[in-house]
């Protein structure tokens, strides 16, 4: 069995990542070269049998996907992350065909495919490539990755190393935000998402900044930080800072909730772990509060108003503050999807079909879904409802099989990141796919036994 070591990055490796991110700000071809390298690494993994390389690329794809959208002039499709996952899935399939696979520990991926299949067959007559790629392809990719994840057997080092590779591209985003976004003093902050400060789509940028926070904190909890601990906390502070500046709340709320879930599970084991993880929780909370207050001051205290759900119209008294205002219109979209589901209960409207119908129920014209659960229901009918229930309940089943508080926390945090992200930005990025899949990877810990007995691998119950 291959040995893995989740070592810290050295100064040259960090400098190399910073250099790539810096050059890409001025030479957009670098983005194309990075994607090209990822595709070549995946193809090389097929030849060499290094399946771990494929998983490293999968883990890094959400942040690289959004970074490539941020860099202006990058000659890659917006949905490149989803196209890459198709290659990665094919490569993992070839690996399992050539090598003996472990027994699957769950059948969730197959069940997802089965319940979605009837609606897809009915909708094939109205096939639209763009709508299928944008809407249903991510869910199908998640199902396929879960099929393979159920056969994986990783140790903690390999898992931590995968998280490290997933985190590395955040330095590309960091350099772009530093070098290519306007000075804060020149940005006019209003009570809405701020595209200038985000350097791109605010919700997506906020999401991957939150993902960077989560990856960093999980590696700290696993005692395998990607760089020195003090540098990790500085990175978390910077990611908080830039995420707050986007005025997009979903990424921050999701990351904070996920980190607290991880710490909460880990700290209840015994007194020693309670003290250690309580200190981490205090430091994390202090960083978040300190940075929030500084950004609030820089923005003329508009950040507090934004996070309390205020808009220009509600502050002036022209409109009443409602849940629809607080959620930036998502309540209306959810209600529209619910009504479409009732109308097309059996098979739904087909991938992307609900977009044209939402205006009938009060949604803005040409509005895309922001909540994956209701999108599944409106576009896939009864099968979509079953798929949503499966995605929401499988984490409960999986967490009950875990034996260690820390690992329950790690898995629960990744599930939380996946599900909450899908609630505010559907499947816009690979974040939901990757986090959900990593949460469902069977991971084992070697424990010492008494003399004469071999070490055992016992992360979860068989």
C-alpha positions in Angstrom: 0.0 0.0 0.0 1.3 3.4 -0.9 2.4 5.6 2.0 1.2 9.2 2.1 2.6 12.2 4.0 0.6 15.4 4.3 3.7 17.7 4.8 3.6 21.4 4.9 4.4 23.4 1.7 7.9 24.8 1.7 8.7 28.4 0.8 9.6 27.5 -2.8 6.2 25.8 -3.3 4.3 28.7 -1.8 6.4 31.1 -4.0 5.5 29.0 -7.1 1.8 29.2 -6.4 2.0 33.0 -5.7 4.0 33.4 -9.0 1.4 31.5 -11.0 -1.4 33.6 -9.5 0.5 36.8 -10.1 1.4 36.2 -13.7 -2.2 35.1 -14.5 -3.4 38.5 -13.5 -1.6 39.9 -16.5 -1.3 36.9 -18.9 -4.7 35.2 -19.0 -3.2 32.3 -21.0 -1.8 31.0 -17.7 -5.3 30.0 -16.7 -5.6 27.9 -19.9 -2.2 26.3 -19.1 -3.3 25.5 -15.5 -6.4 23.7 -16.8 -4.2 22.0 -19.4 -1.9 20.8 -16.7 -4.8 19.4 -14.7 -6.1 17.5 -17.7 -2.6 16.1 -18.5 -2.0 15.1 -14.9 -5.3 13.2 -15.0 -4.4 11.4 -18.2 -0.9 10.6 -16.8 -2.7 9.1 -13.7 -4.5 6.7 -16.0 -1.2 5.4 -17.4 0.8 5.4 -14.1 -2.0 4.1 -11.9 -1.7 7.1 -9.6 -5.4 7.5 -8.8 -4.6 9.8 -6.0 -3.5 12.4 -8.5 -7.0 12.4 -9.9 -8.5 13.0 -6.5 -6.1 15.9 -5.9 -7.2 17.6 -9.1 -10.9 17.0 -8.2 -10.4 18.6 -4.7 -8.8 21.7 -6.3 -11.3 22.1 -9.1 -13.9 24.3 -7.3 -11.4 27.1 -6.5 -9.7 26.8 -9.9 -13.1 26.9 -11.6 -14.1 30.2 -10.0 -10.6 31.7 -10.4 -10.7 31.0 -14.1 -14.0 32.8 -14.3 -12.5 35.8 -12.5 -9.5 36.2 -14.7 -10.7 38.4 -17.6 -9.8 37.1 -21.1 -9.2 33.5 -20.0 -10.0 31.3 -23.0 -11.8 28.5 -21.1 -15.5 27.7 -20.8 -17.3 28.9 -17.7 -18.3 25.3 -17.0 -14.7 24.0 -17.4 -14.9 22.5 -13.9 -17.8 20.4 -14.8 -16.2 19.3 -18.1 -13.1 18.3 -16.1 -15.1 16.2 -13.7 -16.3 14.1 -16.7 -12.7 13.3 -17.5 -11.9 12.6 -13.9 -14.9 10.2 -13.5 -13.8 8.4 -16.7 -10.3 8.1 -15.4 -11.4 6.7 -12.0 -13.7 4.2 -13.8 -10.7 3.0 -15.9 -8.7 2.6 -12.7 -11.5 0.4 -11.1 -11.8 -1.6 -14.2 -8.1 -2.4 -14.3 -7.7 -2.9 -10.5 -9.6 -4.9 -8.0 -12.1 -2.7 -6.3 -13.1 -2.8 -2.7 -16.7 -3.7 -1.7 -18.9 -0.6 -1.8 -20.0 0.6 1.6 -23.1 2.3 0.3 -25.2 2.5 -2.9 -26.3 6.1 -2.7 -24.8 7.1 -6.0 -26.6 4.3 -7.9 -29.9 5.2 -6.1 -29.5 8.9 -7.2 -29.0 7.9 -10.8 -32.0 5.5 -10.7 -34.5 8.1 -9.3 -33.4 10.8 -11.7 -33.4 8.6 -14.8 -37.2 8.6 -15.6 -37.3 12.4 -15.7 -34.3 12.5 -17.9 -35.7 10.0 -20.4 -38.9 12.0 -20.7 -37.0 15.2 -21.1 -34.6 13.9 -23.8 -36.9 15.2 -26.6 -36.3 18.8 -25.4 -32.5 18.2 -24.9 -30.5 21.5 -24.7 -26.8 21.0 -24.1 -26.2 24.3 -22.2 -29.2 23.7 -19.9 -28.2 20.1 -19.2 -24.6 21.0 -18.5 -25.6 24.0 -16.3 -28.4 22.2 -14.3 -28.3 18.4 -14.2 -24.7 17.5 -15.1 -23.4 18.4 -11.7 -25.9 16.2 -9.9 -25.1 13.3 -12.2 -21.4 13.8 -11.6 -22.0 13.8 -7.8 -23.9 10.5 -8.2 -21.0 9.0 -10.2 -18.3 10.1 -7.8 -20.3 8.7 -4.9 -20.4 5.3 -6.7 -16.6 5.3 -6.7 -16.1 7.0 -3.3 -18.0 4.0 -1.7 -15.2 1.7 -2.9 -12.3 3.9 -1.7 -10.2 3.2 1.4 -8.0 6.1 2.5 -5.9 6.8 5.5 -5.8 10.1 7.3 -2.6 11.2 5.6 -4.1 10.7 2.1 -7.2 12.6 3.1 -5.3 15.5 4.5 -3.0 15.6 1.5 -6.1 15.8 -0.8 -7.4 18.7 1.3 -4.1 20.4 0.9 -4.2 20.1 -2.9 -7.7 21.4 -2.7 -6.6 24.5 -0.8 -3.5 25.4 -2.9 -5.4 27.2 -5.7 -6.8 29.7 -3.2 -3.5 31.5 -3.5 -4.4 32.2 -7.2 -7.6 33.8 -6.0 -5.8 35.7 -3.3 -3.3 37.2 -5.8 -6.1 38.2 -8.2 -8.0 40.0 -5.4 -4.9 41.8 -4.3 -3.7 42.9 -7.7 -6.7 43.3 -9.9 -9.6 44.6 -7.7 -9.9 48.3 -7.1 -8.6 50.0 -3.9 -11.2 49.7 -1.1 -11.3 53.5 -0.8 -12.5 53.8 -4.4 -15.3 51.2 -4.1 -18.8 52.6 -3.4 -20.3 50.0 -1.0 -24.1 49.8 -1.3 -26.6 47.4 0.4 -26.1 44.7 -2.2 -23.5 42.3 -3.5 -20.3 44.2 -4.6 -18.9 42.9 -7.9 -15.9 45.3 -7.9 -14.6 44.1 -4.5 -15.3 40.5 -5.5 -13.4 40.6 -8.8 -16.2 38.6 -10.4 -19.5 36.8 -9.5 -19.9 37.7 -5.8 -21.7 34.6 -4.7 -19.2 32.3 -6.4 -16.2 34.2 -5.1 -17.6 34.3 -1.6 -18.3 30.5 -1.9 -14.7 29.5 -2.7 -13.3 32.0 -0.2 -15.4 30.2 2.4 -14.2 26.9 1.0 -10.7 28.1 1.6 -11.5 28.9 5.2 -13.0 25.5 5.7 -10.1 23.5 4.1 -7.6 25.5 6.2 -9.5 25.0 9.5 -10.0 21.3 8.8 -6.3 20.8 8.2 -5.6 22.6 11.5 -8.0 20.3 13.3 -6.2 17.3 11.7 -2.9 18.7 12.9 -1.7 18.7 9.3 -1.7 22.4 8.3 -0.6 23.3 4.8 1.8 26.0 6.2 2.8 27.1 9.7 -0.1 27.5 12.0 0.3 31.3 12.4 0.3 31.6 8.6 -2.9 29.5 8.4 -4.7 31.9 10.8 -3.4 34.9 8.7 -4.8 33.2 5.6 -8.2 32.7 7.4 -8.2 36.3 8.4 -7.5 37.5 4.8 -10.2 35.1 3.4 -12.7 36.5 5.9 -11.7 40.0 4.9 -12.2 39.5 1.2 -15.3 37.5 1.7 -16.9 40.2 3.8 -16.0 42.8 1.1 -18.0 40.9 -1.5 -21.2 41.7 0.6 -22.3 38.2 -0.4 -23.3 36.4 2.8 -23.7 32.8 1.7 -20.1 31.9 1.6 -19.3 33.3 5.0 -22.4 31.8 6.8 -21.7 28.4 5.2 -18.0 28.4 6.1 -18.6 29.5 9.7 -21.4 27.0 10.3 -19.3 24.2 8.8 -16.2 25.0 10.9 -18.3 25.2 14.1 -19.9 21.8 13.3 -16.4 20.3 12.8 -15.1 21.7 16.1 -18.4 20.9 18.0 -18.1 17.2 17.2 -14.4 17.0 17.9 -14.5 18.8 21.3 -17.0 16.5 23.1 -14.7 13.5 23.3 -13.0 14.2 26.5 -11.6 17.0 28.7 -8.3 17.3 26.8 -10.0 17.6 23.4 -12.6 20.0 24.8 -9.9 22.4 26.0 -7.9 22.1 22.7 -10.8 22.6 20.4 -12.3 25.3 22.5 -9.2 27.3 22.1 -9.3 26.8 18.3 -13.0 27.9 18.3 -12.2 31.0 20.3 -9.3 32.0 18.0 -11.5 31.4 14.9 -14.4 33.4 16.4 -12.1 36.2 17.4 -10.6 36.4 13.9 -14.0 36.5 12.3 -15.4 39.2 14.7 -12.3 41.4 14.5 -12.2 41.3 10.7 -16.0 41.9 10.4 -15.7 45.0 12.6 -12.8 46.3 10.6 -14.6 45.8 7.2 -17.8 47.3 8.7 -15.9 50.4 9.7 -14.2 50.6 6.2 -17.6 50.4 4.5 -19.3 53.0 6.6 -21.1 50.4 8.7 -23.0 49.1 5.7 -21.8 45.6 6.3 -23.9 45.3 9.4 -26.9 46.5 7.5 -26.2 44.1 4.7 -25.9 41.1 7.1 -29.1 42.1 8.9 -31.0 41.9 5.5 -31.4 45.6 4.9 -31.7 47.1 1.4 -31.7 50.7 0.2 -35.5 50.5 0.0 -36.0 49.0 3.5 -33.6 51.6 5.1 -35.5 54.5 3.4 -38.8 53.0 4.5 -40.1 52.6 0.9 -40.4 48.8 1.4 -40.9 46.5 4.3 -38.2 44.1 5.3 -39.4 40.6 4.5 -37.8 37.2 4.2 -37.7 37.6 0.5 -35.6 40.8 1.0 -33.4 39.2 3.6 -32.7 36.3 1.2 -32.1 38.5 -1.8 -35.2 37.1 -3.6 -34.5 33.4 -3.0 -37.8 33.0 -1.1 -39.7 33.9 -4.3 -37.6 31.5 -6.4 -38.2 28.7 -3.9 -42.0 29.4 -4.0 -42.0 29.4 -7.8 -40.2 26.1 -7.9 -42.7 24.6 -5.4 -45.6 25.7 -7.6 -43.9 24.3 -10.7 -43.3 21.0 -8.9 -47.0 20.8 -8.1 -47.9 21.5 -11.8 -45.3 19.0 -13.2 -45.3 16.6 -10.3 -44.5 13.3 -12.1 -41.5 14.1 -14.3 -40.8 17.8 -13.8 -40.0 20.3 -16.6 -36.7 18.8 -17.6 -33.2 20.3 -17.0 -33.5 24.1 -17.3 -37.2 23.9 -18.1 -38.3 25.7 -15.0 -36.4 28.9 -15.9 -39.0 30.1 -18.3 -41.9 29.2 -16.0 -40.7 30.9 -12.8 -42.0 34.3 -13.9 -45.5 32.9 -13.9 -45.2 32.6 -10.1 -43.7 36.0 -9.4 -40.0 35.4 -10.0 -37.9 37.9 -12.0 -37.7 37.2 -15.8 -35.1 34.7 -16.9 -34.2 33.8 -13.3 -32.1 30.7 -12.6 -32.5 28.5 -9.6 -30.5 29.3 -6.5 -31.6 26.3 -4.4 -30.7 22.9 -5.6 -33.4 21.1 -3.6 -36.3 23.0 -5.2 -34.6 22.9 -8.6 -34.5 19.1 -8.4 -38.2 19.1 -7.5 -39.4 21.5 -10.2 -37.2 20.1 -13.0 -37.3 16.4 -12.2 -40.7 16.0 -10.4 -41.1 13.1 -8.0 -37.6 11.7 -8.9 -36.1 15.1 -8.0 -37.9 15.1 -4.7 -36.6 11.6 -3.9 -33.1 12.7 -5.0 -33.2 15.7 -2.7 -34.4 13.6 0.3 -31.5 11.1 -0.4 -28.9 13.9 -0.5 -30.3 15.3 2.8 -30.6 12.0 4.7 -27.5 10.2 3.5 -25.2 12.3 5.8 -27.2 11.2 8.8 -26.7 7.6 7.9 -23.0 8.1 7.2 -22.2 10.1 10.4 -23.9 7.4 12.5 -21.3 4.9 11.1 -18.3 7.0 12.3 -16.6 6.0 15.5 -14.5 9.0 16.3 -15.7 12.5 17.3 -13.1 14.3 15.2 -13.9 12.3 12.1 -17.6 12.9 12.6 -16.8 16.6 12.7 -14.7 16.5 9.6 -17.3 14.6 7.6 -20.2 16.6 9.0 -18.5 19.9 8.1 -17.9 18.9 4.5 -21.5 17.7 4.2 -22.6 21.0 5.7 -20.5 23.0 3.3 -21.9 21.0 0.4 -25.6 21.2 1.3 -25.7 24.8 2.5 -23.8 25.9 -0.6 -26.4 24.2 -2.8 -29.1 26.1 -0.8 -27.9 29.5 -1.8 -26.1 29.0 -5.1 -27.4 25.6 -6.4 -24.6 23.9 -8.3 -22.9 27.0 -9.8 -19.5 25.7 -8.8 -18.0 22.2 -8.1 -18.0 23.0 -4.3 -21.1 21.0 -3.5 -20.0 18.0 -5.6 -16.5 17.9 -4.2 -17.3 18.5 -0.5 -20.1 16.0 -0.5 -17.9 13.4 -2.1 -15.0 14.0 0.2 -17.3 13.8 3.2 -18.4 10.3 2.0 -14.9 8.9 1.5 -14.3 5.9 3.9 -11.2 6.9 5.9 -9.4 4.7 8.4 -7.1 5.4 11.3 -4.4 3.0 12.4 -4.6 2.4 16.1 -2.1 0.6 18.4 -3.3 -2.6 19.9 -1.8 -4.6 22.8 1.3 -6.7 22.2 0.8 -9.6 19.8 -2.1 -7.9 17.9 -1.9 -6.0 14.6 -2.9 -2.4 14.1 -6.5 -2.0 13.1 -8.2 0.5 10.8 -11.4 1.7 12.6 -12.7 5.0 11.4 -16.2 3.7 10.8 -18.4 0.7 11.5 -18.7 -1.9 8.8 
